[in-house]
């Protein structure tokens, strides 16, 4: 008797296809504390964009120097280094709720310096650098603490989804924050931008105080002080995989981050006013936000190391294309593509770190990760400013994009473990 013919599987329904690519909201549904942190992050991230734009505009007005604007990156990195040394000694040995609240107080102190200086007129540039350094130091406790919390709040299986949701926050803030900041600065004053950010920090402070206590696991065995810092860096030295994710992100941000030139490009190339600076900041966030909102497919990717390499190369290509474009509206398109590539890279790099590092080290390793992630763009500000000073803003942008492509290729060849890395994938 002939066996019955097999019935072909029906094509997936449209709703099923959409669910496959749509962002996974499960972490927000299952974890009350993750919802608190996520909401506080949403508000405070929008506020931070006001300060980012305000600092670039203020230093440009005070100095009219690309190098001085780029030097804001040096101030931020100085704060990062000092804060990482101090914060790394306690990140895995103290209650993470308390650390998160402490970080908000540090951020607020830096903003007060910026706000008071602006209220009193034309502040010396060094006071702006000082306020930025203090905020950077606080960020070395804030960001690593939130990152280290995530696996315990949502579980390992939901880490990619949680990282994507965080990317939605950062890039929604990057989309709306700079545009609103440009309008506020143009119509009112720079001091309003700093005041708005100061208020937004209060939202994260309130969220931190509402969290349940989160003492460290294995507290009795947790290292503190310099021994804790050394333990964290020893782990990085032993992990070629983590080293490669750090290096490739530094390549992308140092050579391919043109944001310090936006205030100059808006006037010199596009012949627009300060409101255009907000558009240039917002364009990468548009692409990144779309990337995060359609990131459901990322949970099915096993070759996460290769995905990072491809995303960084795409970033470099897009930045070079931005440097070539002469029309503002045409230039915004490659900036949006660059944002999409960046968010994909960030999701996979963060997931690799959170999955591969034990909880007792997550705070310190997240601290090193944040030092790279936030320090890289600041070094990029300096690099872009110095190259623009020596040549021109256009040369700085194009050469940076090309250097990013070459650098990503070198990292891929030098770190075969990154190319071979496969996630412990679960459908």
Beta strands, then each sheet from edge to edge (+ up, - down):
end
